[in-house]
Amino acid sequence: MTAARRPIVLILALGLLAGCASTGLAPGGRSAAGDALQRRFTAPEIAEVLRDEGYGSVEEIEDDGVRFKAAGMSYVLTIYDDGDLQLYFGLTGIGVAPEVVNEWNRTRRLTRAYVDSDSDPVLEADLLSDAGLSRAMLVRWIQVFVQGSDLYHAFLLEHGTLEPLPANASPASI
């Protein structure tokens, strides 16, 4: 190698090391916490993580997801074919103007809110798998989303309008 190329190789090597440090990856495919990285989680693996973390009513939804509860609220975690994950939280009985949902999206990070085809407010978040996933990353992502959904619920109650319940509705169905 010529002397002129050594600085370029050194700069590239330092850049690679800096990239690993900035993403939290250590050499050998491990996260900074020492948790092994993997390309994807299966529904049974995610269900096990949720049970280990104390979430309730954990139920696998075929091969592509898991339904669970936290603090009495229901969540769905979907596993996509490419290994990416999506968390979903929806509410019924709260009317929301588009400006309210826009305000949430404008002032918050890490989630997106919208009104679904049934006019119910929804909150979602994605976790991309292309750089690898660890159990610790999965656990923290779920914790942040559940906390965020509590804030979203409170935000909607403050800024939305409660819709009257149908006469035949039971609280368990809502």
N, C-alpha and C positions, 0 to 999 in steps of 0.2 A: 504494500500500500504506500502510495506516495505521501510525502509530508503535507502536501496541499489537501489531501482527502481526509487526513486524520481529524481535523477540527469538525468537518461535516459529520463524520461518523460519531464523534463524541457528542455533538449537539443532538443528533438523532437519538442516541442512547439516553441522554439526559431527558429528552422530551418523552421518551417511552416510560422512563421511571417516574417522571412527573405525572404522566397520564395515569399510571397505576395508583399513585398516591392520591390523586384528586378524585378517583372513582371509588376509593376505599378497597381496591383489590390488591391483594398481596400476590407475589409470585406463586405459581402452583394452583391457581384457580380457587383461592380462598378469599373470603371477605376479611376486612380488617379485624372483625371480631373472631376470626378463626373458623367460622361456619363454612362448610363446603358449599361451593356454588354448583348449581345444576341448571340445566336449560329449561326444565319445566317441572311442575308439580302435577301429580295426578289427583283426582277427586278424593280417593282414600287417604292420600298423604295430607291433603289440606284438611280433611275432616279430622284426622288425628291431631294436627296442629291446633285446630280450633278447640277440640275437646281438652287437650293438654293445657290450653290457655284459659279454660273455664267457661267457654261460651256454651249456651244451652241449645237444646233442640237441634243438634247438628244432624243434618240429613243429606246424604249424597243425592244429587239429581242426575241420574244416569252417569255418563262418563264426562260430562262437560260442566259440572258445577256442584256447588254445595249451598244449602240453605241453612241459616243459623239464626239464633237470637242473642241479643245483648240488651240488657236492661229493658226487657219486654218488647223490644222492637225487632222486626224481622229484616234480614239481609240476605242477598243472593250474591254468591261469588261465582262468576263464570270463567271457565278455562277455554281459551280459544285454541284452534288447531296449531298455531305457531308458538304456543306456550304462554302468550300474554294473558294477564288476568284482569278482570273487571269486577268491581264491587258495585252493587246496586241497592239503593234505599228509596222506597216510595211511600208516600202518605196519601190517605184518603180523608175526605171531610174537611179539607182546607182549600178555599178558593184563593187563587194567587193571580194577581195581575202581572203581565209581562214585565212591567217596570220593576217589580219586586224581585223577580228571578234575575233580571239584568243587573240589579244592584248587588245581589249575592255574587254573581259571576265577576262583576267589576271590582269588588272589594275583597274577595277571598281567593286563596290559592289552593291548589292540589285537588280540587273537585270541580265538577261542572253540574249546574242545575238546569232543569228544563221542565216544561209541562208536557206530560205524555198525551197520547191520543185519547185517553179517558178524562183529560183535564186535571189529572193528579200531579202534584209536584214530585219531582224525582231528583235524586242526587246520585252521581256516579263518579268513579275514579278508576284509572287504569294503572297497571304496573307492567312495564315492558320487560320481556324476558331475554332480549337479545344479548345483553351484557352478563347474563347469569343472575340467578336468584338464590338467596340463602333463606334458611328458616327464619333467621333473625330479621331479615328484610321483610319477609312475608308477615311476621307477627307485628312489626312496627307499623307497616302499611295498614293493616287491619285496625290496629289501635287508633291510629290517626283518623281513619275514615269513620270509625264508630264515634269518636269524640266530635268530629266535624258534623256528623249527622245529628247529634244532640244540639249543636249550635244552629244547624239549619232548621231543625224543628222549632226551636225557640224563636229564631228569626222569622219564620213563617207565621207563627202565632202572633208575633208582635206586628208584623207588616201585612199579613193576609187577612182573610175573613173566614171565620168558621162557618161551614155550611151546616144547616140543620140535618140531623140524622133522619133517614127514612123511618117511618113508624115501625116497620118490621125488622129493622137492623138490630143486631146485638153487638155489644162492645167487642166481643171476640172476633167478629167478622170484619172489623174495621182496622 
